[in-house]
């Protein structure tokens, strides 16, 4: 088996509570999963791009547009699904890109891969500056960081509490990368109190005593959680033409 440096995996479920069939929803005439796949392919430094799914309809669609799909079983989390897809691969770095990010910036993915030039990094993710009005939105996850960029805490609440005006407040962008060996270990971690309180899976890593390096980006992702979100992305794509 050939050794691979970096592989991107796009986990894609059909049964979304708020938007069933979301990966196959048409966006500018193409399935949304195809938009995500095409954007990820533009990132330099990747040896393969895979879609990990438990649904034959999604797998068939991916194969029809020339992509590669890996069938997985039922998985507890997206990270578990990503690991199942790469379990048999000889790969060093695994990139996890959500299947509902049709406008993901390939440059962000390249920056995330570059974080692993530091041998101390086991896991990395993205952050961007907090925009006005986002402080109180619990759907916008905030992150406080150490001086070297390692995450100190993620929260749906505004963090830190500001006794004086400050810049340097950040939003977490939910794209992840891991060393494969750490991803395997991470999937064995038990759920944790802060993770359950905030409903944020990444807190499990911090609570088990591991670090997550964050990489700064100016890119504002536009994920799709509902049909209304899909319409907003459709309008954004129309403006870009």
C-alpha positions in Angstrom: 0.0 0.0 0.0 1.4 3.4 -1.0 2.0 5.8 1.8 0.0 9.0 1.7 0.8 12.3 3.3 -2.7 13.9 3.5 -6.3 12.8 2.7 -9.5 14.8 2.9 -12.6 13.1 4.1 -16.1 14.6 3.7 -18.6 12.9 6.0 -22.1 12.9 4.6 -25.3 11.6 6.2 -28.7 11.5 4.5 -30.8 11.6 7.7 -30.4 15.2 8.9 -33.0 16.2 11.5 -33.5 19.7 10.1 -32.8 19.0 6.4 -33.2 15.3 5.3 -31.3 14.5 2.2 -29.1 17.6 2.5 -26.0 16.3 0.7 -28.1 15.6 -2.4 -30.0 18.9 -2.4 -29.5 20.8 -5.6 -27.5 24.0 -5.5 -27.0 25.8 -8.8 -28.1 22.7 -10.6 -25.6 20.3 -8.9 -25.9 18.2 -5.7 -24.4 20.1 -2.7 -21.9 17.3 -2.0 -20.5 17.9 -5.5 -19.8 21.5 -4.7 -18.0 20.6 -1.5 -16.0 17.9 -3.2 -15.0 20.2 -6.0 -13.8 22.9 -3.6 -11.8 20.5 -1.5 -10.1 19.2 -4.7 -8.7 22.7 -5.3 -6.6 22.6 -2.1 -2.9 21.8 -2.7 -1.2 19.2 -0.7 -3.9 16.5 -0.7 -3.3 13.0 -2.1 -7.0 11.9 -2.1 -10.4 13.3 -1.4 -13.1 10.8 -0.2 -16.7 11.1 0.8 -17.6 8.9 3.8 -21.3 8.0 3.9 -23.7 5.3 5.2 -26.2 6.0 2.4 -26.1 4.3 -1.0 -27.8 7.2 -2.7 -25.1 9.6 -1.6 -22.3 7.1 -2.6 -23.9 6.6 -6.0 -24.2 10.3 -6.6 -20.5 10.9 -5.7 -19.4 8.1 -8.1 -21.6 9.5 -10.9 -19.7 12.9 -10.8 -16.3 11.1 -10.7 -15.6 11.2 -7.0 -14.7 8.4 -4.6 -17.1 7.3 -1.9 -16.4 5.0 1.1 -19.4 3.3 2.7 -19.4 3.3 6.5 -21.6 1.8 9.1 -23.5 3.7 11.8 -21.1 6.1 13.6 -21.4 7.9 16.9 -19.9 11.1 15.5 -18.5 12.6 12.3 -15.0 12.0 13.6 -15.8 8.3 14.0 -17.1 8.2 10.4 -13.9 9.9 9.1 -11.7 7.4 10.9 -13.7 4.4 9.6 -13.1 5.8 6.1 -9.3 6.0 6.5 -8.7 3.1 8.9 -7.1 0.9 6.2 -5.1 3.7 4.6 -1.4 4.4 5.3 -1.8 8.1 5.7 -0.2 10.7 8.0 -2.7 13.6 8.0 -6.5 13.4 7.8 -8.6 16.5 6.9 -12.3 16.5 8.0 -14.4 18.8 5.9 -18.2 18.9 6.6 -20.4 18.0 3.7 -22.5 21.1 4.2 -19.8 23.7 3.4 -20.2 24.3 -0.4 -18.3 27.6 -0.2 -15.3 26.3 1.8 -12.1 28.2 0.8 -9.3 25.8 -0.4 -6.7 28.2 1.0 -8.1 27.6 4.5 -7.5 23.9 4.0 -4.0 24.5 2.9 -3.3 26.6 5.9 -4.7 23.9 8.2 -2.4 21.3 6.6 0.6 23.6 7.1 -0.1 23.6 10.9 1.3 20.0 10.9 4.8 21.3 10.0 5.0 21.6 13.8 5.6 18.1 15.0 3.9 18.9 18.3 0.5 19.4 16.6 -1.8 16.4 16.9 -5.1 18.1 15.8 -5.9 21.5 14.3 -8.9 23.6 13.4 -9.8 27.1 12.1 -10.8 30.3 13.7 -11.8 33.7 12.4 -12.4 37.1 13.9 -15.7 37.6 15.7 -18.0 39.9 13.8 -20.3 42.5 15.3 -23.5 41.0 16.6 -22.3 37.4 16.9 -21.3 37.6 20.6 -24.7 36.5 21.9 -25.6 33.9 19.2 -25.3 30.4 20.7 -25.1 28.9 17.2 -21.8 30.8 16.7 -19.2 28.9 18.6 -16.5 31.1 20.2 -12.9 30.1 21.0 -10.3 31.5 23.3 -6.7 30.8 22.5 -3.2 30.7 24.0 -0.5 32.9 22.5 0.7 30.1 20.2 -2.9 29.5 18.9 -3.8 26.4 20.9 -7.4 26.5 21.9 -8.0 27.1 25.6 -11.8 26.7 25.5 -14.7 26.6 23.0 -18.1 27.9 24.1 -21.5 29.0 22.8 -21.4 31.8 25.3 -19.3 35.0 24.7 -15.7 34.3 25.8 -13.7 35.9 27.3 -15.8 38.2 29.5 -14.7 41.7 28.6 -14.1 44.1 31.4 -12.6 46.5 28.8 -12.9 46.8 25.1 -10.7 44.3 23.2 -10.0 43.0 19.7 -8.8 39.5 19.2 -12.1 37.7 19.8 -12.6 34.6 17.6 -15.2 32.3 16.2 -14.5 28.6 15.6 -14.8 27.4 12.0 -15.6 23.7 12.2 -13.1 22.2 9.8 -10.6 19.8 11.5 -7.4 18.0 10.7 -5.6 15.3 12.7 -2.6 13.0 12.6 -4.2 9.6 11.8 -2.7 8.1 14.9 -4.3 10.7 17.1 -7.7 10.4 15.3 -7.7 6.7 16.1 -7.0 7.5 19.7 -9.5 10.2 19.8 -12.4 7.9 18.7 -11.8 5.9 22.0 -12.3 8.9 24.3 -15.4 8.8 26.5 -17.8 11.8 26.3 -17.1 14.5 28.9 -19.1 16.9 31.2 -18.2 20.1 29.4 -18.8 18.5 26.0 -22.2 17.5 27.1 -23.0 20.8 28.7 -22.1 22.8 25.6 -22.9 20.1 23.0 -19.5 20.7 21.4 -17.6 17.5 20.5 -14.2 19.3 20.4 -14.3 20.0 24.1 -13.9 16.2 24.6 -10.4 16.5 23.3 -9.5 19.4 25.7 -11.1 17.6 28.6 -8.9 14.5 28.0 -5.9 16.7 28.2 -4.9 17.2 24.6 -4.3 20.3 22.6 -6.0 21.7 19.4 -4.0 24.1 17.4 -6.2 26.8 15.8 -5.2 28.5 12.5 -6.4 32.0 11.8 -8.4 32.7 8.7 -10.5 35.7 7.4 -12.8 33.3 5.5 -16.4 33.4 6.7 -17.9 30.0 6.0 -21.5 29.7 5.0 -22.7 26.2 6.1 -26.1 24.7 5.2 -28.2 23.5 8.0 -31.7 24.2 6.6 -33.4 24.8 3.2 -33.3 28.5 4.0 -29.5 28.3 4.3 -29.4 26.6 0.9 -31.3 29.5 -0.6 -28.8 32.0 0.9 -25.9 30.1 -0.6 -27.6 30.0 -3.9 -27.9 33.8 -3.9 -24.2 34.1 -2.9 -23.2 31.9 -5.9 -25.4 33.9 -8.2 -23.6 37.1 -7.1 -20.2 35.5 -7.8 -21.1 34.8 -11.5 
